[in-house]
């Protein structure tokens, strides 16, 4: 068995703390506690969390919100606070009414406050049909100056909302594909089409519906960028769900660094849930690059994809030394990392020392083996990180 050095550093970080607090200025509630708090009391409470996005509206039993740029243009948007700076689950976020603070703090004109820690004081009230904090008497930015505008690195987005921007290859064959001219780039649709009917999952007027090259048969369909994105790709976020009553299908991600001549898979096929849901996947590839989102199987199920947000390449995983190993055990032998996972669903990623992702996938409970060679790696399981050195 090879000798393995594992560096484990425990760091106290409030973003992952389960400590609830008392709701005072010196001991504020976490967001996990705040979202469960009863509303209507004539008592102001203090809450601390990270600004992960903004809530825009609640209409027809649907929430309209953004967890990555571009943000809305109106000052009526509310902050969404979370304990986890990477949170994309709305149920773990608390909407905060900015009120008189809007002009100085809402994200469209003040994107430097995105992903920053804040301390707020107000009343717990029903807000956007959920628990929120309103009538603020205090909003304090806790993150140290100077504040970095992290929105600058999230400059690529696509919503597929203009049917007139889609040019079909063959109007008589729905999945012959076509070219969509979007906000930043054009997209090549292969085994895919614009999803704009009532059975399509979508945010606004339409989305991309990915299936197979022959409709019910053929090769896996995909959508891909036809131009390079500079500054690499760090994180990819998008919404996905099944068309109509279709079910049981997968997506995968690939990139091209040679103008589309060849493609490299960077995220293995992962299961798409039936319900409309946001997914976040780490790619972390440098250079001028293109992205392909592809069916990960050849089932006839159609998958709708919408509201794509892509960040630039990131130099390393955030808080790389943090570890929370309650969800897994591991050991290394025969050039393999063996993981024993205890949760029903686990996000597992492996990085090299430059922050480039080598593997990313979702696994259930059980024991799994990952081949590795000599070198230094960072292993992430859910919210825990380990630095592993194989001499």
N, C-alpha and C positions, 0 to 999 in steps of 0.2 A: 504494500500500500504506500502510495506517495505521501510524503510529509506535506501537510497543508497548514498554512498559517491563516487564521481567520481573525480579522480585526473587527472588534465589536466595540462601538462607542455609544454609550447611553447619553442622549441629549434631552433635556427637558424643553419641550416645545408645546406652547399652549394650543397650537392648532390641532393637535391630536389628544389633548387632555380630556379625560372623562369627568373631571372635577367640575361641578355645576356652579358653585358660587352661591352667594346670598342675594344677588341683585342690587348690591350697593356699589358705590363708586370705587371703593377699595377692593371689593370682592364681587365683581359683576357676574351675571349669568353667562354661561356658554350658550351657543346657539341651540345645541341639543336640548338644553333645559328650557330655553325661551320658546321654542316652537310648541312645547307641550303646556305652556302656561295658560291659565284661564284668562279670558278677556273681560273687560268692563270694570275692573277695580279702579277706585279713585286714588291710586298709588302709582307714582312714577318709579320705574326700575331702570337699572343700568345693565347694559348688555355689551359684550365685546365679541368681535368676529372680523372676518376678512370680507372685503367687498369683492364678491365673485361675479357680479353682474347687475342687471337691472330688470325690474318688473315693469311692463308697460300697460297691461290691461288684463281684465278677466271678462270674457264675452262668450256667450253661447256655451257655457261650461268648459271653456278652454282658456288656459293661461297663455299669455303672450309675453315672452321674456327673452333676454339675450344674456348668455354667459361667456361671450367673447365678442370682440368688435366685428362689424360696426354696431355702435350703440345708437339708440333713438335720437331724434332731433328735438324733442320737446322737453321742457323742464319739469313736466309732471311725472316723469319716471321715478320709480322708487329704487333705492339700493336693495340688493339681495345680499345678506350677510350669511356666512357659513363658518364652521369651525375648521374645515379643510380648505386650504387655498386652491385646491384642484377640484372642488366639488362641482358635479354636474347633475346631482339629484335634487330636484326642486323641493321635495319633501323635507330635505335637510337644510333648507335655506329660510331665512326670516326676512320678509319685506319691511323696509324702513321708509316711512314717509319723510321726505326731505323738507317739505314745507318751505319755510323762510330760508333754508339753507340751499335750495335748489340751484339758484344762479351761480353760486360759488362751488358747488360740489357735483352736480349731475354729470354723468360720464361723457356725454357728447362733447362738451366744451372742456371737461376736466378729466381726460382719460388717465392722468397720472395717479388717480386714486383707485383705479382698478387693481385688485389683488393686494391692497394695503389694509393693514389692521386698523380698526376704528373702535372707539368707545362712544356709546350713545346712551341718552337718557330720555325716556318717554313713557307713555301709557300703552299697555297691551290692549289692542283693540282688533275687532274684525276688520281685515284689510285685504282687498282682492280675494274675498271669500275664504280667507284663512287667517291664522293668527299673525299679527304684525305689530309693529311699534309705531305710534303716531304722536303728534304734538310734541316734537322734540324740544328740549330745553338745552341740550348739549350734544355736540358732535365734534369729537376730537380725533385727529389722525395720530395714531400711536407709532406708525412706522417711522424710522429716523430719516431726517433730511440728509442729502437731497433725494427727493422721490424720483425713482426711475419710471419713465413712461413705458410700461411693459406692453401697452397696446401697439406700440410701434412695430413690434415683431410679429403681430397678428394682422397682417396686411393683405391676406388673400381670403376671399370669400365667394360663395356662389349659392344662389337661391332658386335658380331655374324657374323664374316666375314669368318670363315673357315667351309665350307660345310663338309669337311672330319672329322670335330670334332663332327658331329651330328650322333648319332646312333638311327635309327628308330626302333620303337617297331614292326611295321608291314608295310613292304614296299608296301603292297597292299591297305593300308588305310592311306591316306595322313594325316588325323588329329587324327590318333591313338597316335601321339606324339612320344617322344623319350627323349634322354639325350644329352645335348650339353655340351661339355667340353670347358670352356672359359678361359679367362686370369687369373681370381682369383678364380672362383668357377665353379661348374657344375650346370646346370639348367635343371629342369624337365619340359618338354613340355607336356601339356595335352590339347587336342582340339586345338593344335597349331602345326606348322611345320616351317621349314626353308624357308624363302621367298627369292628365288634367281632367279626368272625369270623377264622378262622385265616389267611385270605388277605390281611388288612389289615396294613399296616405300622403299628406302634404301639409305645409305650413300656410301657404297662401294660394296662389292660383294654380300652381303645378309643381311637379317634382320629376326626377329621373326615375323611370321604371325599368329595372334591369331584369332580363329573363334569359333567353337562349337565342342563338343566331337564327334558328328556324322556328322561333315561337315556342312550340311545345316540345321541340327536339333540337338537336344541334349542340354546338359548343357553348361554353359558358359566356354569357353576355357581359359587357363592361362599358364603363365610361372612362375616358382618359383625357388628360390635358394635351393639347396639340402644340403648346409652346412651353419653353422652359420657365420655371419660377426661379429667380435668383435667390441667393442666401439660404438655400437648402430647405429642408422640411423637418420641423421638429415634431410637433403634435398635430394630429388630424382629429377634428371633431365633426360629426355629422349625425343627422337623424335618419333612422331607418325603421321600416316595418313592412308587413306583407300586403300585397295588393289583394283587395277584396277578401275572399275566404281562403286564399292560398296559405300554405304553412310549411314549416320544416325546411329551412334552407340556410345557406351560409354565404358570407362575403369574405374576401381577402383583399389585401393591398399589395401593390407592386409599384416600383419606381423605375424610371429610366434616366440615366446620366449621359446618354449619347443621342439626344434628340429623337427618342422613340425607336431607335434601331433595335434595341433589345430591352427586356424588362426583367427586373429582379424582384422576386417576392420578398417583402419585408415584414408582412404580418400574415401568418398562416390562417387558413379558413377558420372563421369563428362563427358561432351560431347566432342567428338573428332572432330575437324574440318576436312573437306575434304583435304585441302592443307597440305603438309608436314610441320610440325611445331614442335618447341621445347616446352616442358611443364616443369614447375618447381613446385614441390609439397612438402610441409613440413610435415614430419612424426614425427620426434623428439621423438624417443623411445630409452631408454637406454638398456645396456646389450648385450649379445650375441643374434643375431637376424637374421631372414631370411625375404626376401621380396617376395611377390607374386604380379604380374601385371596381372589383369584378365578382361575379357569382363564384362561390367556392365549391360548387357542385353542379351537376347537370340535371337537377330536378326541374320540373316545369313551373315551379313557384316563382311568381314575380315579386321582386323586392323594390320598394320605393326608397329613394335616397334624396335627402333635401338638406338645405341649410349647412353647407360644407364650410368649415372654418379651418384654416391651416396656419400654423406659426412657422417662423424661421427656425433654422437649426439652432439647438441649444447646446452650449458647450459641455454641460454635465447635468445629471439628474439633480433636482433640487434637494437640499439637505441630505447629501449622499451618505453621511455617516449615521443617520438616524436608524434605529432598529426597534422593532416591536415584534418579537418572535413568538407570540402566543399562538399563532395560527399554523406554525410549521416547525418541523425538525429536519435536520439534514446532515449528511456526511459526504465526503469525497473519496472515491477510490476508483482505480482502473480508468483514469481520465474521464470520470463521470461525476456529476453532482446528482446525488439522490435526495429527493424531497419527499417527506411524508407530510401530507396536507390534511388538516383536520376540518376545514370549513367546506360547505357544500359547493361554494363557488370561489375560486381564487384567481387573481390576476398575477401572472408570473412573467418577469422580464429579466433579461440578462444584458448588461452593458459592458463595453470595454472602457478603458481609462479615459478615453476622449469623449465619452458620453454617447458613442454610437451604439444603437440597439442591435444586438446580435440575435435576440429571440424575444418574442412577445406572444403570449397566449393565455387562454382561460381554461382552468382545470377544476375538476371536482375533487371530492375527498378521495384519498388514496396515495399510492407511492409511485413516483415518476422519476425517470433517469434522463439526464441531459449530458451528452458528450461534450467535453471541453479539452483544450490542450494547455500547455504551460503558458502562464501569464497571470495578469491581474484582472479581476472581474468585479463587477458590482451586481449582486443578485437582489432583485426586488420581489417580495411576495406581499401582495396587497399594500399595506402602508409601511412595511418594514424593509430596511436595506442592510445588506451585509457586503463588506469588502473582503474578497477571497483572493489569496495569493497562492499560486501553484508554482513552486520553484522547479 
